[in-house]
Amino acid sequence: MRNYIDLSTVFSDDTFGDYNIVIDSEKYTASDQLKNFYNIKNDFEIFSDVYLNKEDKTIMCTTEFELLTNKPFLDNANGDVLIFGLGLGLIVFPILNDTDITSITIIENDESIIEYIGNKILEYDTDNKVTILSGDGYNYHTYMDQNEKYDTIFLDFWVELNKENIEEITLVKENYRSFLKDGNSILMSWCEDIKDLLIRSFNP
């Protein structure tokens, strides 16, 4: 079973470009409703929260919500992996040295994040599995070679999900289905499994 790593041991309070990284020792826990969905009875992976912020808006963090909603990818990723969205590398660090992972291609549209976070990841990439490319998940499929195939494709480039963009999950996923290797390959998106739960929270 794969486990997250404590990203407060990788990053420290810092600023780069329009971004800043903040380490917060006060752990933000997920709601009981979310924990029940994932059948989690206790606190999950207790370590300091790390926040990636831009102009006072959180772009990515390592709160319990993020850990739980990204766990389906962590549990199922295998082979050649394509990830859209780099963030803090939350889901990348745990699979770097995993023998079931043969390559990790990451598409990110922000050059500052590629340079700062990407270089951190490459420092830990002792098996040279990682390739980080500039691109936008909404249209990157139009630039891909149709012979480009992956065992696992994960869409994780939304900063947040709300009632305006929640339906994009299904629509954007279909743009990448043809890039799966075979019927055993995996195509998934962040929070797709709790989509109905989120919709209900948007419309109380």
N, C-alpha and C positions, 0 to 999 in steps of 0.2 A: 504494500500500500504506500502510495506517495504522500509525503507530508510537505507542507509549506515550510519555508525557512523564515527565520526572523529577519526581516529586511532592515531593522534598526541596526543590525550588525554589518550591513552592506552600505547603507547610506547614513549620513549625518545631516543635521540642520545646515542647509546650504541654499544658495541662489544661483540660477543660471538663466540667461535670457530673460524672458518674462515670467519665469517660474521660480517657485521656492519649494524646498522640501522641509517638512516639519516633522519632528519625532515627538509623539505625545504618549507619555507613560500611562495616561488614563484610558483604559480600554473601553471603546464604544461597543456595546453588545447588541446583537440582533434581537428582533422582537420574538416573543414566544410563538407567535403564529408562524414565523419563518423557521424557527428551530423545530417546531412540530412537523412542518412540511418535510424537513430533512431528517426527522427522527433523531434530533440532537437533544439530549437530556441535560447536559452540563455545558459550561463554557467551552468554546471551541478554539484550540490553538492560542493559548494565552501568551501574548508578547506585546510589546509596545506597538501602537498604531503609527504608521508612516503615511503622511499626506503629501501628495503632489498638487500644489495649488498654482493657479494662474489668475492674477488680478483678483485675489480674495475668493476665487471659486475653486472648489476641489475638483480636480480632473481625474484623479485616481487615488485610492487609499487602500489600506490593508485592514479595514474594520472587519468585524465578524460577518457582516452582510456580504462583503466582497469575498471573503474566504469561503463562505457557504455556497454562494451562487456561482463561483468558479470551480467548485469541487467536481462537478460532473465532467468537466474537461480533464482535470487532473487525474481522475480515476480511469478515464477511457482513452486518452491520447496514445497513439502508437505510430510507429513507422516514420514516414515522411510527413512532417507537420507544417501546416500553413496557418499563421495567426495574423488576424487583422487587429491592430492596436497594440502598442508597446506598453504604455503607461509606466509603471514602476518595475515591470518584469515579474510581477507576482506569480504568474503561472509558468514563467520561463525558467527561473532559477531551479525549481524542483525537478525539472526534467532534463537538465543539461547533461548530467552524467548517467542517465537512465539507459540501460542497454536496449530497451524496447523502442527507443527513439533513435532514428537514424539521421534525421536532419530536421532543422527548425528554421523555417523562413518566416520572417516577420515583416509585415507591411505597416508603415507608420507615416502619417502625413505631416508631422512637425519635425523640421530639421533640428531644432534645439533638443528635442527629446531623443532623437536618433543619436546625436553627438554625445549628450551627457549620459542618459540612461543606457543607450546602446553600448557605449564604451565600457561602462561598468559590467554589463553582461558579458562582453567579449573577454574581459579580464578573467572571468570564471569559466569561460568556454574552453576547457582544456582539451576537449575532443574535436574542436573546430566544427561543430555541428550547425552553428548559427550564421544565417545570412539576414541582414536587415536592409530593406529597400524602402525608398520613398514612394508613397502612393496613397490613394484614398479608397477606402473600402467600398464606397458607393459606386465607383466606376472602374476600379482596378481590373475587373474581369474583362473589360474591353481591350486591355493591353496584354492579356495573358495568351501564351501559346496554347492552342487546344490540345497539344501533346503533353502539356504540363499536368501531372497527376499527383495526387496526395492521398495518403491513408487517413489523415485527419485534417479537417478544416474547421477553424474556430473563429467566429466573428465576435470581436470584443472592442469595437471602436466607438461605441456610444458613451458619452460622458455620463448621461443619465437617461432613464427611460420615463416617459410620461404619456399621457393619453393621446398626444399628437403623434408620437413616433413609435409607439409600442407595436403597431402593425407592420412597421418596417422590417421587423425580425424575419417574418415569413417571406416577405417580398425579396429582401436582399439575399437571403439564403439561396433562393432558386437561381440567382445569377451565378452561383459557384458550384452547383450540383454536377455539372459536366466535367469538373476538374477532379472528381473523385476517381480513385483507381478502379474500384469494383464494388460489388454489392455489399462487401464487408467493411467498406470505408465509412468514416464518420463525418457528418456535417452537422455542426451544432453552433448555437449562438448563446452568448451571455444572457441569462435570465429567461430563456425561452421556456424552461420547465416551470417557472413560476409566473408565466404570462397571465393566466387567469387570476391569480392572487393579486398581481399588480393592478390589473384592470379594476378589480373590486376595490382596491385601495384608492384608485383615482376617482371612483364614483361611489362614495359612501351612501 
